[in-house]
Amino acid sequence: MSSLTVPADVPSVNEDCEQLRSAFKGWGTNEKLIISILGHRSAAQRKLIRETYAETFEEDLLKELDRELTSDFEKLVVVWTLDPAERDAHLAKEATKRWTKSNFVLVEIACTRSPKELVLAREAYHARYKKSLEEDVAHHTTGDHRKLLVPLVSSYRYGGDEVDLRLAKAEAKVLHEKISDKAYSDDEVIRILATRSKSQINATLNHYKDAYEEDILKQLEDEDEFVALLRATIKGLVYPEHYFVEVLRDAINRRGTEEDNLTRVIATRAEVDLKNIANEYQKRDSIPLGRAIAKDTRGDYESMLLALLGQEEE
Amino acid sequence: MAEANAYAALTKAFSGLGVDENLFISTLGKWNRHQRQSYRASTPGFFKEDERQFQRWNDQHILQLRQEFLRLKDAVLLYTMHPWERDARVFKEALLLKVPRHDVLIEAACTRSSEDLLGARKAYHSLFDHSIEEDIAFNIQTPERKLLVALVSSYRYEGPRVNDDLAKSEAKVFVNALKDGKKNLIEDEEIVRILSTRSKLHLKAIYSHYKEITGKFLDEDLDGDLTLKQVVQCLCVPQAYFSQILIASLKLDVDESAKDSVTRVIVTRADDDDMKLIKEEFKSKYGTTLTAKIEEVANGSYKDFLLTIIAKSD
């Protein structure tokens, strides 16, 4: 469930634009005003705001935000304000620029989005970067990472619930053999994880558990970077909420919060399933997500995160 | 004398692509029992004198004729169908054969626009409850698999921007691989990366640079690997590829799959500028027009249908 809260009587787009404009005027910036507006508008509303702002003031709202805001707060607001497809394209681009450490972001986008959303992200990528997502991912990765990531970002999985149980059994066997042999980057492992539908993979993993009485994720606890990507792939595909809870726990509990990861998860899930993720988080850590965030972050950044979580402190 | 001409005409009506329905009606239909017997006796190519004293029709030919009578139906269905559904069915049929037709898969994956290839993937979901990539990956076990999956999964950038320096350096990858006489190029990571992810404009730039550097055409130098040769042709010089297929298939004595390719190529390239360019290439390369070749080898309504389709681009 979405955690985003939008006021029942939402001001008109023109009013929102005027208010945002006024937030930038004069000395400093009225961050609270920005949070109170942008932090409470849906993707469709934000898109309309950007278009209207550009028509009315002949300025790009995102550029203004970039100019007026700073550091983590700015990154969060900009990433949030983008429309989901553009946002994913932007995040993917950033991930390809960094070293292998950010490859899991590519896995995250490829696996936790619906097949349709992934295609929209690829379209947005063309428009923004004049390249295809897969060509940049291929160019910036090598070996096993490329072998896994390119098919993942290029996939257009069947989105239905139909499942072939016989196939699930056969493919669970294949996975079990390969993983027991530590053949993690075997062609068959990649074929199954990169092409089968999410329902089919779910059925395969259920069978895996029943037949071999092993949790495939436990078998993939190697410290190896590639194996970590495989884990993320599986989690992202069939247990996305657990996946996001782990990213959040890791981001918040580490010495010096990993803001980028925190920002990305909150911004990308607020309108999707952040409420469910927050519930899972609380089950796991016995502390509500909002409280954990409040403890570890400060200022406007904290306020915006909490706003998106639907848990503002008044 | 008149008889000999009439027999020759009827024999022609039973040979080549499609059948001449009108001739059957105007000539054959008027013949009495003796006249038809006379025809059979004079046409040893089709009828053999059986030991039990009757002219027996060659079994192969009867089977073949069944196909010829259906040829127009196949063309009409293919032509009327939404291109996405059409291509989804083309992919499926190519995969269902005892030995999957890689060339048909490559043709469909590489000569469609990015939107049309994506559309075919969507239609495939609807028609078959699977993704194309999962079916290809599952049904093809040979080394071509990775390349084929990658080609069908691509969503290439289609804009005008090309990084020429990059194209030049990627051309060198081909130059070096071919110069070194590398084996199994089809499994070379870099070759697969370049062919399956770069935009068509970028690939054409590579094709040009290759010519500048070596004085030869890349596809000609790939005679040692027909799959790669076809991929390069389909991506860089599709008109040459299509013309080649047509000249090889528009003959009287070819097998069923060659005949099918006539329908497939003409129907799928019927629109936009493609057919015009193919006709031009055909004429310049083979010294005769596509129209003349079709007249020579095809019959009846099927022939008329093909000619009408290709005339649209005049």
Interface residues (C-beta under 8 A of the other chain):
Chain A: V119 R122 E123 H126 K130 K131 S132 L133 E134 E135 A138 H139 T142 G143 R146 V150 P151 S154 S155 Y156 R157 Y158 G159 G160 E162 D187 R191 A194 T195 R196 S197
Chain B: L118 R121 K122 H125 D129 H130 S131 E133 E134 A137 F138 R145 K146 V149 A150 S153 S154 Y155 R156 Y157 E158 G159 R161 E189 R193 S196 T197 R198 S199
